[in-house]
Amino acid sequence: MNLSVFMTGLLTGLSLILAIGAQNAFVLRQGLRGEHVLAVCLTCAVSDALLILLGVTSFG
């Protein structure tokens, strides 16, 4: 594995996760309120995983 390719992918993924978008703001707001935290986090994590899987498998 090429280290520069790995670091590029890692930093790109990290920049997408750290950006405060609508979904992240919603999760933070629900977490601070303490309302449905597990359901919100689980729903967002599963939907993100499915979208990533769809993007990776559809790329070819």
N, CA, C and O atoms as a MOPAC input file, in Angstrom:
PM7 MOZYME 1SCF
protein

 N      0.85200 1    -1.17600 1     0.00000 1
 C      0.00000 1     0.00000 1     0.00000 1
 C      0.89800 1     1.24000 1     0.00000 1
 O      1.89700 1     1.31100 1     0.71700 1
 N      0.51600 1     2.19200 1    -0.81200 1
 C      1.25300 1     3.43600 1    -0.91800 1
 C      0.79700 1     4.37800 1     0.20300 1
 O     -0.39500 1     4.65800 1     0.33000 1
 N      1.72500 1     4.85800 1     1.00100 1
 C      1.39200 1     5.68900 1     2.15700 1
 C      0.76000 1     7.01300 1     1.74200 1
 O     -0.14500 1     7.49800 1     2.42300 1
 N      1.21100 1     7.60300 1     0.65200 1
 C      0.63900 1     8.89200 1     0.23900 1
 C     -0.82200 1     8.73000 1    -0.20800 1
 O     -1.64700 1     9.60800 1     0.04600 1
 N     -1.13800 1     7.62700 1    -0.86300 1
 C     -2.52000 1     7.38100 1    -1.27000 1
 C     -3.39200 1     7.15200 1    -0.03300 1
 O     -4.51100 1     7.65900 1     0.04700 1
 N     -2.87600 1     6.39600 1     0.91600 1
 C     -3.60600 1     6.13200 1     2.15600 1
 C     -3.87900 1     7.42700 1     2.91200 1
 O     -4.99800 1     7.64900 1     3.37600 1
 N     -2.87200 1     8.28100 1     3.03900 1
 C     -3.03800 1     9.53500 1     3.77300 1
 C     -4.00700 1    10.47100 1     3.05300 1
 O     -4.78700 1    11.17100 1     3.69900 1
 N     -3.96500 1    10.48700 1     1.73100 1
 C     -4.90300 1    11.32200 1     0.96700 1
 C     -6.33700 1    10.87400 1     1.22000 1
 O     -7.21000 1    11.70700 1     1.46600 1
 N     -6.58800 1     9.58100 1     1.16200 1
 C     -7.91700 1     9.06100 1     1.43200 1
 C     -8.35800 1     9.31500 1     2.85700 1
 O     -9.51100 1     9.67500 1     3.09700 1
 N     -7.45100 1     9.13200 1     3.80600 1
 C     -7.76400 1     9.34500 1     5.21500 1
 C     -8.10700 1    10.80700 1     5.49000 1
 O     -9.08700 1    11.09700 1     6.17500 1
 N     -7.31700 1    11.71200 1     4.96600 1
 C     -7.56700 1    13.13500 1     5.19200 1
 C     -8.82000 1    13.63000 1     4.46200 1
 O     -9.53200 1    14.50100 1     4.96300 1
 N     -9.08400 1    13.07400 1     3.28300 1
 C    -10.30700 1    13.44900 1     2.57600 1
 C    -11.53700 1    12.99100 1     3.34700 1
 O    -12.49500 1    13.74900 1     3.49700 1
 N    -11.51300 1    11.75400 1     3.83800 1
 C    -12.62000 1    11.25200 1     4.65100 1
 C    -12.79800 1    12.04400 1     5.92500 1
 O    -13.92300 1    12.33800 1     6.32800 1
 N    -11.69600 1    12.39100 1     6.56000 1
 C    -11.75100 1    13.16700 1     7.79700 1
 C    -12.32700 1    14.56100 1     7.54200 1
 O    -13.10700 1    15.06600 1     8.34900 1
 N    -11.95100 1    15.17400 1     6.43800 1
 C    -12.47800 1    16.50400 1     6.14000 1
 C    -13.97100 1    16.46600 1     5.86600 1
 O    -14.68100 1    17.42100 1     6.18200 1
 N    -14.45900 1    15.37600 1     5.28300 1
 C    -15.89900 1    15.25400 1     5.03200 1
 C    -16.67000 1    15.02500 1     6.32400 1
 O    -17.79900 1    15.49300 1     6.46800 1
 N    -16.06800 1    14.31100 1     7.25700 1
 C    -16.74500 1    14.02200 1     8.52100 1
 C    -16.74200 1    15.25200 1     9.42300 1
 O    -17.73400 1    15.51600 1    10.10200 1
 N    -15.65600 1    16.00200 1     9.44200 1
 C    -15.53100 1    17.13500 1    10.35200 1
 C    -16.31100 1    18.37000 1     9.91400 1
 O    -16.58600 1    19.25200 1    10.72700 1
 N    -16.66300 1    18.43400 1     8.65500 1
 C    -17.41700 1    19.59600 1     8.18300 1
 C    -18.79200 1    19.60600 1     8.85600 1
 O    -19.50500 1    18.60300 1     8.84600 1
 N    -19.14800 1    20.73700 1     9.43200 1
 C    -20.43400 1    20.83000 1    10.11400 1
 C    -21.50700 1    21.14200 1     9.07500 1
 O    -21.70500 1    22.29000 1     8.67600 1
 N    -22.17800 1    20.09900 1     8.66000 1
 C    -23.28200 1    20.24500 1     7.71400 1
 C    -24.59200 1    20.10600 1     8.45000 1
 O    -24.64200 1    20.12200 1     9.67900 1
 N    -25.63900 1    19.97000 1     7.68800 1
 C    -26.96900 1    19.88100 1     8.28100 1
 C    -27.11700 1    18.64300 1     9.16300 1
 O    -27.69800 1    18.71400 1    10.24600 1
 N    -26.59100 1    17.50900 1     8.69700 1
 C    -26.71900 1    16.27900 1     9.47700 1
 C    -25.92700 1    16.36700 1    10.77300 1
 O    -26.43600 1    16.00800 1    11.83500 1
 N    -24.70300 1    16.83500 1    10.70100 1
 C    -23.87700 1    16.93200 1    11.91300 1
 C    -24.45800 1    17.93600 1    12.89600 1
 O    -24.42400 1    17.70900 1    14.10500 1
 N    -24.98700 1    19.03800 1    12.39300 1
 C    -25.61000 1    20.02400 1    13.27800 1
 C    -26.83300 1    19.43900 1    13.96600 1
 O    -27.06700 1    19.70000 1    15.14600 1
 N    -27.61300 1    18.65200 1    13.23600 1
 C    -28.78400 1    18.00500 1    13.82300 1
 C    -28.38100 1    17.01700 1    14.91000 1
 O    -28.98300 1    16.98800 1    15.98400 1
 N    -27.36100 1    16.20600 1    14.63000 1
 C    -26.89200 1    15.22800 1    15.62800 1
 C    -26.36800 1    15.94000 1    16.87000 1
 O    -26.65000 1    15.51600 1    17.99100 1
 N    -25.61400 1    17.01100 1    16.68200 1
 C    -25.10400 1    17.76600 1    17.83300 1
 C    -26.23500 1    18.38400 1    18.64000 1
 O    -26.20900 1    18.35300 1    19.87000 1
 N    -27.22700 1    18.94500 1    17.95800 1
 C    -28.36200 1    19.55500 1    18.64800 1
 C    -29.14100 1    18.51400 1    19.45600 1
 O    -29.50400 1    18.75900 1    20.60700 1
 N    -29.39300 1    17.36800 1    18.85400 1
 C    -30.12800 1    16.31500 1    19.56200 1
 C    -29.31200 1    15.78000 1    20.73900 1
 O    -29.86700 1    15.45700 1    21.78900 1
 N    -28.00500 1    15.68800 1    20.56200 1
 C    -27.15000 1    15.22100 1    21.65000 1
 C    -27.13100 1    16.18900 1    22.82000 1
 O    -27.15700 1    15.77300 1    23.97800 1
 N    -27.08500 1    17.47900 1    22.51800 1
 C    -27.08300 1    18.47800 1    23.58600 1
 C    -28.42800 1    18.52300 1    24.31200 1
 O    -28.47900 1    18.77500 1    25.51600 1
 N    -29.50000 1    18.28200 1    23.58900 1
 C    -30.82200 1    18.24800 1    24.20800 1
 C    -31.06800 1    16.94000 1    24.95100 1
 O    -31.88800 1    16.88400 1    25.86700 1
 N    -30.35100 1    15.88500 1    24.54900 1
 C    -30.54300 1    14.58000 1    25.15700 1
 C    -31.79300 1    13.86900 1    24.66800 1
 O    -32.33700 1    13.01500 1    25.36800 1
 N    -32.24700 1    14.21300 1    23.47900 1
 C    -33.46700 1    13.64000 1    22.92000 1
 C    -33.13500 1    12.61500 1    21.83400 1
 O    -32.52600 1    12.95600 1    20.82000 1
 N    -33.53100 1    11.37600 1    22.04600 1
 C    -33.40800 1    10.31200 1    21.04600 1
 C    -31.98200 1    10.17700 1    20.50300 1
 O    -31.78700 1    10.00300 1    19.30100 1
 N    -31.01000 1    10.25700 1    21.37500 1
 C    -29.60900 1    10.29000 1    20.94900 1
 C    -29.21800 1     8.99600 1    20.24200 1
 O    -28.61600 1     9.03700 1    19.16900 1
 N    -29.55000 1     7.85900 1    20.82500 1
 C    -29.16700 1     6.58300 1    20.22300 1
 C    -29.84000 1     6.39500 1    18.86000 1
 O    -29.18900 1     5.98200 1    17.90000 1
 N    -31.11300 1     6.69000 1    18.77300 1
 C    -31.84000 1     6.51800 1    17.50600 1
 C    -31.28700 1     7.43600 1    16.41900 1
 O    -31.13400 1     7.02200 1    15.26900 1
 N    -30.99100 1     8.66400 1    16.77900 1
 C    -30.46600 1     9.61900 1    15.79500 1
 C    -29.07500 1     9.18700 1    15.32500 1
 O    -28.80300 1     9.17700 1    14.12500 1
 N    -28.20900 1     8.83500 1    16.25100 1
 C    -26.85100 1     8.41800 1    15.88100 1
 C    -26.86300 1     7.13500 1    15.06400 1
 O    -26.11700 1     7.00700 1    14.09300 1
 N    -27.70500 1     6.18900 1    15.45300 1
 C    -27.78600 1     4.93300 1    14.72000 1
 C    -28.32500 1     5.15000 1    13.30500 1
 O    -27.80100 1     4.57900 1    12.34800 1
 N    -29.34700 1     5.95400 1    13.17100 1
 C    -29.91800 1     6.24100 1    11.85400 1
 C    -28.90500 1     6.93700 1    10.95000 1
 O    -28.76300 1     6.58300 1     9.78000 1
 N    -28.21000 1     7.91500 1    11.49100 1
 C    -27.21400 1     8.64000 1    10.68800 1
 C    -26.04000 1     7.74700 1    10.31800 1
 O    -25.54900 1     7.81200 1     9.19100 1
 N    -25.58400 1     6.91800 1    11.24100 1
 C    -24.44800 1     6.03400 1    10.96500 1
 C    -24.80800 1     5.00200 1     9.90400 1
 O    -24.01400 1     4.74100 1     9.00100 1
 N    -25.99400 1     4.41500 1    10.00600 1
 C    -26.40900 1     3.41200 1     9.02800 1
 C    -26.60500 1     4.04700 1     7.65100 1
 O    -26.18800 1     3.47900 1     6.64200 1
 N    -27.23000 1     5.20600 1     7.60600 1
 C    -27.43600 1     5.85500 1     6.30200 1
 C    -26.11200 1     6.27600 1     5.67400 1
 O    -25.94000 1     6.15000 1     4.46100 1
 N    -25.17700 1     6.77100 1     6.47600 1
 C    -23.85600 1     7.12300 1     5.94400 1
 C    -23.13600 1     5.88300 1     5.42600 1
 O    -22.53600 1     5.91900 1     4.35200 1
 N    -23.18900 1     4.78700 1     6.18100 1
 C    -22.53100 1     3.55200 1     5.75700 1
 C    -23.12400 1     3.02900 1     4.45100 1
 O    -22.38900 1     2.57900 1     3.57200 1
 N    -24.44800 1     3.08500 1     4.32000 1
 C    -25.08100 1     2.62800 1     3.08400 1
 C    -24.70600 1     3.51400 1     1.89500 1
 O    -24.46400 1     3.01300 1     0.79700 1
 N    -24.65700 1     4.82000 1     2.11200 1
 C    -24.27000 1     5.71900 1     1.02400 1
 C    -22.81100 1     5.52500 1     0.62000 1
 O    -22.48400 1     5.58400 1    -0.56500 1
 N    -21.93900 1     5.29500 1     1.58900 1
 C    -20.52800 1     5.03500 1     1.28000 1
 C    -20.40200 1     3.72800 1     0.51700 1
 O    -19.67900 1     3.65300 1    -0.47600 1
 N    -21.10500 1     2.69400 1     0.97800 1
 C    -21.07100 1     1.39600 1     0.29800 1
 C    -21.59100 1     1.51300 1    -1.13000 1
 O    -21.00800 1     0.94700 1    -2.05500 1
 N    -22.67100 1     2.23700 1    -1.30600 1
 C    -23.22700 1     2.43900 1    -2.63900 1
 C    -22.24400 1     3.19600 1    -3.53400 1
 O    -22.07900 1     2.85900 1    -4.70700 1
 N    -21.60500 1     4.20200 1    -2.98600 1
 C    -20.62500 1     4.96300 1    -3.76500 1
 C    -19.40900 1     4.14500 1    -4.14600 1
 O    -18.90000 1     4.26400 1    -5.26100 1
 N    -18.93900 1     3.31300 1    -3.22800 1
 C    -17.74300 1     2.50800 1    -3.49300 1
 C    -18.05200 1     1.40600 1    -4.50800 1
 O    -17.26300 1     1.16800 1    -5.42200 1
 N    -19.17600 1     0.74500 1    -4.35400 1
 C    -19.48700 1    -0.35500 1    -5.25800 1
 C    -19.97200 1     0.12000 1    -6.62700 1
 O    -19.85800 1    -0.62000 1    -7.60400 1
 N    -20.50100 1     1.32000 1    -6.71800 1
 C    -20.99000 1     1.83300 1    -7.98900 1
 C    -19.92600 1     2.57300 1    -8.76300 1
 O    -20.15300 1     2.96400 1    -9.90800 1
 N    -18.77500 1     2.77200 1    -8.16500 1
 C    -17.71600 1     3.54300 1    -8.82800 1
 C    -17.21200 1     2.85800 1   -10.08400 1
 O    -16.93100 1     3.51600 1   -11.08600 1
 N    -17.09900 1     1.55500 1   -10.03200 1
 C    -16.56600 1     0.77600 1   -11.17200 1
 C    -17.55200 1     0.70900 1   -12.28200 1
 O    -17.27800 1     0.09900 1   -13.31600 1

